[in-house]
């Protein structure tokens, strides 16, 4: 995952496969809790999956302020660049 688009594609795939979110709902502006019915358990599952994919230590606090898919993409990009 070298760029933002690739990271978004991976996160979109996670949303479709792990959380069975409808594809048209997975946009950069989609709000995790309000639009996608995410809950705290889903957030933990997402963090575990991102750790597997990136091979990096993922700290929940890195994603604590994430409210949209774009926030998750940005936090993941930052993590990869560290």
N, C-alpha and C positions, 0 to 999 in steps of 0.2 A: 504494500500500500504506500504509494509514493506521493499521491496528491489527494486533495479534498474530494474529488469526484470518485476516486477508488474507495476511499473511506466511506463515503455515502453509500456506494453500491454494496459494500460489505454489511453495513448497518441495516440497509434496506432488506438484504437477504436474511439477516438475523430476525428482523421484525416479521417478515413473512413466514419463515420456517419455525422459529421458536414460539412466537406469540400469536401466530395466525391472524395478523393484522391484514386488512384488505389492502392490496397494492396501491390503489389510488389514494389511500389515506396517508401513505408514507411519503411525506414531502419534508423539505427542510424546515418549513414553518409549522409543521404539525406539533402540537403541544402534547407531551408525553402523557400527562395525567388526565387532562381534559378531553383531548381528541382521540387518544389511543387507549384509554382505560388502563394505563400502566399503574402498578402499585409498587410498594417498597420491595416485595419479593421479586417482581419482574425486574426491578432495577438491579438487585443483587445478581440475578441470573444473567443480565446483560453484562455486568462488570466481569463476572466469571468468564463469559464467552469472549469478551474483548481481551482478557488476559491470555486466554488460549491462542487467540488469533495474532496478537501483537508480540507475544513472548515477553512482555514487560510486566513489571509489578504494577498492578492497577489498584489505586487507593480509592475507596468510596468517596472520600472528600474531594477527589479530582472531578467527580461528577455531581457533587452535591447541589451545585447551582444550575445544573442542566435542566432546562424546562422544555426545550424543543429538540427535534432531531438535529437541527443545525448546531445546538449547544453540544450535543453528544459527539457530532462530527468534529467540531473544533477541539473539544477536550481530547479526543482520540488522536487527532493530528498532533497536538501539543505533546502528548505522551510518546508518540512515535519519534518525534524530533529530539526528545531528551536524550 
